[in-house]
C-alpha cells in the first residue's frame, strides 16, 4: 500500500512516497513514469548527500530497465548503486547490488560475467547470515552454471537453494529453484524429470497466487512468471513433434490454460456466483461513494495531463496532489474490498474453476460446426492448438519477435484508409494466414465457425482480415479472399472462460428481456464552453452515431427498443439499467477512451446531467459494479477492444469490465474507427441478428461481407476493427 503524505516544507512528495509510486508504475508496465519517480529520488538523495537512499534509487532504476528488457542499461545503474553502498560500508546494500548485477549480466546473456557476482553474493549473504538472499544467490549461480553446461555443479546449487527455501517457507524462492531444476533436466535431455520439476514449480506458483486477493495482484503475479509457462509449452511442443502419440499436446494445452487469463477467470467465477449478494447495504453504499470519488479524481488527473508544460510548474504540482489523493482513495477502497470479502461467506464458499483440458473444451464448448484455434506466444517459439469435437492437434509457430513484426506490419496497412496499396496489405495478410491459419486449413474446410483464443501480440490482430489466397496483381480490396468470406470468427480470452460462459447459458436463456437499450450522439464537453464534464474538451460530436441507434431501433418491434440521444444519453441513466429492466442488447455509440497504462481509467463517454456525482465518463472500474443482463454489449466506438496488454492475461480494459458486469459477449473495436462506416456496419449487423435471426458471429460475418462488397467501404479499415469476444451463439 501507499502511505502518501505531502512534505509541507519542501512542497513535494517524500522519498518514500516517490519510491512507492515508482514500484506501482513498474508493476503496471508504465516504465516511463516509474523512471521519472525514481529520478526524482536520485535528485533529492544527491542534494541531501544521502548515499544509502541514492543507492536504493539507482537499484530501482536498474530493475525498471531489466523489466523493460534493457539489461545493458540496468547493469550501469547497478554498478553505480554498488559504488554508493561501498563508499558508506553498507554491506546489505552491496549484497543487493551484487545480486542485481548477476541478474543484469545473466539477462544480457553474458554468463561468464554473471558468475563472479553469483559467487560473491553467496559468500556475502553467508557472512551477513542472510538466508533469504543466500537462497536467491544459490539459484542464480545454478542458473548461470546450467547455461554454461556445468550440470552437476548447477544441480548441487539448485538442491542447496531449494532446501534453504523450503526451510524458510518462501514460495517464490521454492518456485525459482524447482523451475531451474526443470530447465536443467530439459537441457540434459531428461524430459521425464524435467516434467516433474516444472509441474511442481507451477503447483507452488499457483498456490502462492491463490493467496492473493485482488485482480491486479493476481494478474501481475502471473505476468511476471508467464515466461515459465511459455518455455514449458515450448518444450512440450518439441516433444509432441518427436512423439505425436505421447499426449504431450494435451499436457501443453493444460499448462497454457493454467497461465492464460487466470485473474479474469477468477473474476468471472465471482460474478457468475453473485458473491456480492447479501453484503451489508451500508458497505455497498460506501463502496459506491468511494468509487465515484476515485472516478472523479481520475478524470481530474486526465484533464491535468493536458496542462503539461506550463512554465510555472503548476501542472506538475496539481498532478502530484491528485496522484496523492487518488492513491489514498484507492488504498481505502482496497481495504473496503478486503472487508467485503472477509465478511461475506459466499467468498469463502466459492470454488474457483480449474482450467479446462482439451476433452472438456470438446464436450462443453464446441459443436460440430466450430473449430477452435488457441495460441501461445513465446520467446523461443509459439504454439497453436487446432481443436474440434472430433480431434486435437498441436503445431509449432514462429516466436514472439517474428509474429510481432508481421502483426505491426499488417496493422500499419489496416488502420489508415488512406493507405490504399492493396499489394502491401495483401502480402502481409496472406503471409500471416500461412503462419497462423494454414496449418489448420484441412480441418477448417469442414467447419463454418472459428473461435480464436489469441495470445500476446496476436490480441491486436483481426484474424478475419487475413487472406486465404494470394492476391492477383491488379486486385482491388473487394476482390480479395478474406477469411471472413468463408468463416464466422469470434474471440475468447481463454478456453476456460468459454466454458464458464457455456455453463451459464441455460440459466440466462430463461431470463425474460426486452430488445434494445441504446445510447448515441451524446453531448461532449467540447460542445458546452466552460463545462469540464462529458469527457476531454477535444472530443468532437459523432452525428452518425445518433442516426445509427435510431436505424438499429427500427429492426425491433414497437415498444421493444429504448433509445437515448444527445442530453438524454447520460451516464446516470445507463447506471440505472437495473431499474429499467433486462435488455437483450446494450448498444453504446459514442467515443471510447482507452488508457493502456492504467486500464481502470478507460471509459465510455456519455452525456453528463445535473447530478454532481456523475461526469459523463463511465470508467472501467465503474462498469465492474454494474449488473448488466444483456446477451450482447456493443461498444460502437474507437479502440474499445484495446487496453493494457498483460503477459498471460491479454488486453485488460473495457471488454473484461462489461463481461464481469454480466454480458457473455461484447463487440469492440481494435482501432480508431470512422463514424459513417461504423454506422453502416452496425445497421447491417443488427439487421442480420434481429430480422434474419442469425447468431451473433454469423451476423457479424454477413455484415462485414456486405461492407467488402460495397465500393465505398471495401477497405478493411472500415469493417475489420470490430470483433466479437465471448459467447458467439
N, C-alpha and C positions, 0 to 999 in steps of 0.2 A: 504494500500500500504506500501511497504518497503522503508523507507528513508535511503538508505545504503551509508555509507562512511567508510573509514578506518581511525582509530585513529593512526596517524603517530607516536606520541610519544611513544606509547606502542606496536605498531606493531600488534594490534588485533582489532577486531570489537568492536564497542561501545556497552555498556549495552543495549541501546535502540534497536540497530540492533539485538543483540542476542535474546532479548525478542520477537521481531517481527518474527525472524526465528523460534523460538520455537512455536509461535502461528501457523505459516504457516504449520509446520510439524505436529503439533497436528491435524489440520484440515484435513491434508492428511491421517491421521491414522498412521503416522510414529512416534510412541510414543518414540522409542529408540532415534531418532535424536532430538526430542523435549526435552527430558530429558537431553541430552548432552548439548544443548544450555543453558538451564536453570541452569544446574550445573555450567557452566562457569560464569553465572551471580552471583550465590551464592559465588563462589570463589572470584570474583572481589569485590563484595559488602562486603564480610568478610574482605578482605585485606584493603579496604578503610574505614572500620568501619561505613558503610552506612546502618543503621538498616532499614530504610524505603524501600530502594531497596532490601535488603535481605528479608524482609517480603513479598514483591511482588513476588520475585523469588520462595520462598518457597510455596506460594499460587499457583503459576503457576504449580509447580511440583505436588502439590496435585491434581489440576484439571486434569492433564495428567493421574494420577493414577485413578481418577474417570472415565475418558473415557476408560481407559484400564480395567475397571471393577475390580479394586483393592481398594475398599473403605477403607479397613483396613490401608493400607499404606497411602492413601490420608489423613486420619484423623491425622496421626502423623505429616505430614507436615503442615497441617492447624493449629495444636496446636503450632508448632514452630513459624509459622507466627504470630499467636495471641500474643505470648510472646514478639516478637520483637516490635510489634506495641504498646503493653502496656508499654514497657520499655521507649519509647520515647513520650508517651502520644498521639499517633496518633489514635484518635477515629474513623476516617474514615477507616483506615486500620484495626482497631479492628472489626468494623462492617462487613467489607468484610470477615474477618476470621470467625466471628461468623456464618454468613450465610453459608459459606463453611462447617463449622463444622456440622451444621444442615443437610446439604446435604449429607455429608460423612456418618453420623450415619444413616440417612434415607436409603441411598443406601445399607448400610450393614444390613438393616432390624432391627436395634435397635431403635425402635420408642420412647421408654421411654428416651433413652439417647439423642435423637434429640430434644425432646420437649423443654427442658430448653433453648437451643440455639435459637429456633424459638422465644420464648417469649423475650429473651434478645435482639434479633435482632429487634423485633417490637419496644421495648422501646428505644433502642439506635437510631434507624432511626428517631423516632419521636423527640427525643432530638436534633438530628442534622438537623431536618426539611428536611430529605432526603426522599421525597415521592416515588421516584423510588424504592429504597431499601425497603421502608415500604411495598409497594405492593408485592415485592418479598417475604418478611418475612411473610406477612399475608397468602399468598398462601402456603408457606412452612409449616406454622403452621396448616393450614387447611388439608394439605396432611397427616401430622402426625396424626391429630385427626380422619381423615377418616379411617386410618389403625388401630386406636385404638377403632373404632366403636363408637366414640362420635360424632354422625352425626349432631346434632343440633348445637353444638359449631363449627364444621367444616363448616357447611353451612353459619353461620354468618361471619366467617373469609373469606370464598370464596367471599361472596357478597361484603364485605368491600374491599377486594383486587381487585375485578372486577371493582367496581365503581371508585376506585382510578386509576386503569389502563386505564379505559375509559376516565377519566378526563385528564390524561396525554397523551392519544393517542398513547400508545406504544403497537404495535401488539403482540409481543411475550409474554408480561405480560397478555394481554387480553386472548390470546390463553391458557396460563397456567391456568388461573382462570376458564375459561369455560370448559377446559378439566377436571379439578378437580371436577367441579360440575357434569360432566358426570359420572366420576368414583363414586362419592358419591351416585348418584341416582341409579347407577348399583348395588352397594353394598347394597342399601336399597331395591332392587327389584322393583324399579320404572323405568321400562325399557323404557316406552314412554318418560318420562322426560330425561332419560339418552341419548336417541337417539337425542332429540332436542339439548341438550347441546353439545354433541360430534360433531354434524354436524355443529353447529355454530362455534365451535372451529376450525374445519377444514376449514371452509369458511374464517375465519380470517387468518389462516396459509397460505392458498393458495393465498390470496390477497397480503400478505406480500411477498411471494415467487415471485409473478408476477412482483414485483417492482425491482427484482434483474436482473442484466444484463448478467452475464457470466454463462456459463455452469457449471463451477466448483462451483460458489457460489450457484446456484440452487440445484445442486446435494448435496452439503454439508449441505445446509439448511434443506432440507427434510430428509437427512440421520439422522440428529440429532433428528428429531421428528418422525421418522418412527415407533418407538415403539408404538406411539399413534394409528396409523393406525392398527398395529398388534393387539393391545388389543381390539380395536373396532371390528375388524373382528372376534376375539375370542368370544366376547360377542354375536355377531350376529349369529355365527355358533352354539353356545349353544341354542339360541332362535329358530334357524331353527330345531334343533333336537327335541325341545319340541313342536314346532308348524310348521310342514313342509309346510303347505299351507299359511303361513303368509307372504311370499315374502321376508323373511329375507335373503335368498340366493342371490337374485338379488341385494339387498342393500349392502350386504357384498362384492359381486363382484365389484360393483361400487366403493366402497372405497378402495378395494385392488388395483384397477386400478389407482385410484387417487394418491396412494402412490407408484406406480411402474414405474420406468424408465421415470419419467416426464421430467427431463432435456433432455434426449435423444429424447423424443417425440417432444419437442420444437425445438431441433436442426434439427431433420429430417424434420419438417414442414418448417423451414427456407431453408433447402437445396432444397426441392421439389418446393418451391416458387421462387427459384433462386433469393434470396433477394440481392445478391451482383452484379447482372447485373445492369448496368447503373451507377455504382460508378465511381468517378473520377479516371481515369487510374493512375494518379500520386500517389494517395493514395494507390492504389493496388500495385504499384511497390515498394513503401516504405514499405508496409506491407510484401511483399515477401522478401525484403532485410533484414528486422528485423528478419523474421522467419529463414532465412539462418544463421544469426548471432547467434540466440538462439540455433539452431540445432548444430552449431559448438561448442558453449560453453558447451552444454550438453554433446557432445561427449568427449570434453576435460575433463569434470568432471568425466565421466565414467572411462576414462583412468587413471585419477589421483587417483581414488579409488584403482587401482591395485598397487599403490606405498605406500599404508598404511604401517605403522610400521617402517619407516626409523628413525634411531636414532637421526638424526639432526633436526627432526621436519619439514623438508622442504615440505613433502607431505601435512601436515596439513595447512601450510602457503599457498601452491598453491591452495588447495581446498577452503580455506576461500576466497582467491582472486577471484577464479572462481565463487563461490556462489554469491559474491558481484556483479560481472559484469553481471552474469546471471539474478539476481533479478532486476538490473537496466534496462536491456533489456526487461524483461518481463513486468516491470512497464510501459515502453514506448509503448510496443506492446498493452497492455491493454488499454492505453489512446487512441491509434490509433483506436482500435476496437470500443471504445465508440464514437469516432468521425465519423467513418463509419456508425454506427447506427443512429447517430443524423442527419447526412446529407443525408441519404438515405430514401426517402419517402416510399419505399417498406416495411421497418421495421415497420413504423407507421401504414401501411395499413394491415399488416399481422394479420390474425385472427388465434391465436393458437388453436389447436383442443381440443375439450372436450373429456376426456377419454371415451372409449366405454362402453356401457352396454351389458348385455347378448344378448338382441334382436338384437343389431347391429352386434355383433360378428356372430350370427347365420345367418344373412342375407347377410352380406358384406364380411365375411372372409371364412366361411366354405362351403363345398359342401357335397353331400350325402355320399361320401366315407371317410370323415375326421371326427375324433373326436379330441377335444382339451382338454388337461388337464392343468389347471392352478393352481399353488401352491402359498400359502402364509405361510411363516415360521415365527413362533412367539415363544416367551419365554414360554407362558402358554400352547399353543397348536399350531398346524399348520392346514391348511385347503386345500382342493382340490376341484376345480370345474370340473365337467365332463360335457362337452358341445358338443352337436351335433346340426344339423339343426332342429332336432325334439324335443330335451329335454335338460334340465339342472338340475344338482344335485350338492349338496354341502355335503362334507364328512369331518369329523374331523380326523386329523392325529396326530402322536406324535409331541412333541415340538422340538425346535431347538437343544437342547443338545442331545436328543436321536437320531435325524437324523444325526447330525454331527458325532457322534460316528460310526454309520453304514457306512456313506459315506467315512470317513477316513479309515475304515477297508477295504472296497472294493477297494479303490484306492491303498492301500498298495499291494493288490494282483494283480491289473491291470497294474501298471506302471513299473513292472520289469519282463521281460520274464524269468528270472532265477527262479522266484517264481512259480514253476510248480505244486504246491499242488492243484489239481483240487477240492478236497473236501473243502478246506478252502475257495477258491473263490466261489464255488457253494453254500455253506451255506449262505454266505453273500449276494450273488446276488439274491438268492431266497427269503431271509428274506426281502430285500428291495423291491422286486417285490410285496410281500404280503402287505407291508405297503403302497407303493406308487402307485401301478397299479391295484392290485387285486380288490379293491372296484369298479373299472370301467370295470371289465372283461366281464360282460354281454353286456355292450354297445360295447366293442371293438370286440366282436365276429362278429359284423355286419359291421365293418369298416376295410379298408385296410391301412389307413394312420393315423398317430398320430402326433399331434403338442404338444410339451411340452413347457410350459411357466414356467421355473424354478424360484426359489427364494432362495436367501441367499446361504447356503452351497450346495444346490441342483444344483447350476450352475456348479459345478465341476464334476457332475455325467453324464456319457454317458448312458442314460436310455436303449438304445438298447442292452446293455450288461447284463441287468437283465434277470433272468431265470424265465420262465413261469411255469416250473415244477421242483420239487426236483430232484436232480441228483442220478443216480444209484451209488452204492458203487464203482464199478470198471470203471466208466465213464472216457472217455478222453474229452479234450476240444472240439473236433469236434463232440462229441455225445450230447452235452448239448442243451437244448431247449431255445434258446435266444429269447428275444422279437423281435429282428430284423429278426428272421426267419419268422415271420408272419406279421410284420408291418413295413412300411417305416416311419422313425422317423425324424422329423425336430424340430427346436427350434425357440423361439422368445423371445425378451426382455419383451414384453407385448402384450396383445391382441390389444390394441390401435395402436401400431406400425404396427402390421399386417394389420390393417385397413387402415393405411396411405399408406402402400406399395400396397395394393389392389387397392386403388383409383388411383394410378399412373400407374397401369399395362397396361391399354388400351393405354395410351399415349406412353409408352415405346414400346409396340408391333408394333407401326407404324414406329419406327426408323430403318433405314437400317444399317446393320452392317456386318463386316467380321466375320470370325470364331474364330480364336485363336491368342492371343498375349501371348507369354510365355518367361520367363526368367529362366535360370537354370545354375547350376555349375559356379557361379561367382568366381572371383579371390579375395581371402581374404588377409588381411594384413599378416597372418602367412606364406603366400607363397612368400612375397616380403620383404626380410630383410631390415629393416630401414624405411619401409613405414608404417605410422600410420593410413593410410586410409583403407577402406574396412573392418571396424569393429575391435573389440579387437584382439590382437595378438594370442589368444589361440584358435581361430576358425579353425577347420580343414576342408579341402576340402570335398565336397559331390559328389563323382564321379557318383553315380547312379542318381543324380538329372539331369545331362545332358542327360543321356540315357532316363530318364523319359519324359522330354519335347519333345525329338526327337520322341519317340514312340507315345506320345499323338498326335503329329502333323500329323502322318500317318492316323489318323481317319478322317481328314478333306480333302476336295477337294484340288487339286493342286492350289497353289496361295491363299488359304484361311486361311493360318496359317503363322504367323511370329514368328520365334524362335531366341532368342539371348542367346548365351552361352559365358562362360568364360569372357574375357575382354570386349566383346560386351554387356554383361548383366549389364549395368550401371544404376546408379540412374538417371543420366541426361536423358537417353533415356526413362526411364519409365515416368519421369515428362513431357516429350514431347508427351505423349499419345494423347492429343487433336489434335496436328498437324498430328498425324499418322492416325486419324480417329477412328471410333467406332468398337469395337470388342465385340462379344457375350461372350467370355470367356477371363479372365485375369488370368494367372497361374504363380505363383511365387514359384519356387523350390529352396530353399536356407535355410540359418539359420534365425531363428527369435529370437530376444532378447526381453524379457518381463521384465519390471520393475514394480513390483506390488506396489511399494511405490509411484513412480511418473510415471503414465501411459503414459504421453506425451513423456517420454524417450524411450518407447517401439519402436522397429524398425524392419524392414526387411532389411537384409544385402545384398547389391549388390556390383558390382564392381565399383571402382572409376576410373575416367579418368583424363585428364589433366586440367579439369575445377577446379580451386582452390576453388570455392564456394560449390562443392559437395564432400562428403567424403565417399560415399557408404552406409551411414546409413540413410535409408528412415524412418524417425521417424513419430510417430502417428500424431503429430502436423502438419507435412508437408503433410501427406496424406489428412488431413482435407481440405487443399487448392487445392487439385487436382479436376479435373472434369472427372469422370470415367463413361462411358456409358455402361459398360459391364453388362450383365444379371447375371453373376456369377463371383466372385473373389475366387480363390482357393489359400490359403496360405499353401503350402506343406512344412511346416517347424515345428520346435519344439515349443510347448506351445503357438501357436499363438492365441488360444482361451482364454488364461488366461489374467490377468491384476489385477487391484486393485478392490477388492470386496467392493463396496459401498452399505451400507444398503439401500435397496429400489431401487437403480439403477442397481444392478447386477455387472457384471465384466466390468470394464472400461478399454478399451485397443484398440487393432488393429481392432477388428470387428466393433466397433462403428465408427472408423475413416473411414474405407472403405465404410460402409453403408452411412455415411454422404456425402462422395465423390460421391455417386451415385449408388453404387451397391445394388440391392434389396436383394441379398443373398450372403453369404460368407461362405466358407467351411474352418474350422480352426481345430487345434488340441488342446487337453486338457492335454497333457504331452509330454515329450521328446520322439520323435519317431525314429525308425530305418530307415536309408537311403534306404536299399534294399527293405524292405517290404512296405514302403511308396510308392516307385516307382511302385511296383506291384499293390497296391490298386488303385492308380491313373490311371493306364492303364486300369484296369477293369472299373473304374468309367466312363472314357471318352468313352470307347467302348460302354457302355450302353447308355449314354446320347446323343452321336453323331450318332453312327451307328444304334442303336436299337430305337432311338428317344423316349426313356422313359423320364419322367420328372425327375427333379434333385433328389428328395427324393427317388424315386424308383431306380434310377441309383445308388445311394449310398448304398441302401439296397442290391441290387444284387451284388455289388462289395464286400460288407462285407460277404455276404453268400458264395461267391466264395472263399474268404480267409479262412473262417471257414472250408470249405470242403477240403482244402488242408492240407497236413500233416505238412508242414513247418510253416505255418502262422495261425494255428487254435487258438493259444493263443490270448486272447482278447487284449493283449498289442499291437499287430500288426494292428488290424482292428478297434478297438473300439475308439481310440482317436479322429478320425476325425468326426466332427459333422457339420450339415448344419443348419445355422441360417438365418432366414428371409423367403422370398417367396419361397416356396418349389416347385412351379409349373415349 
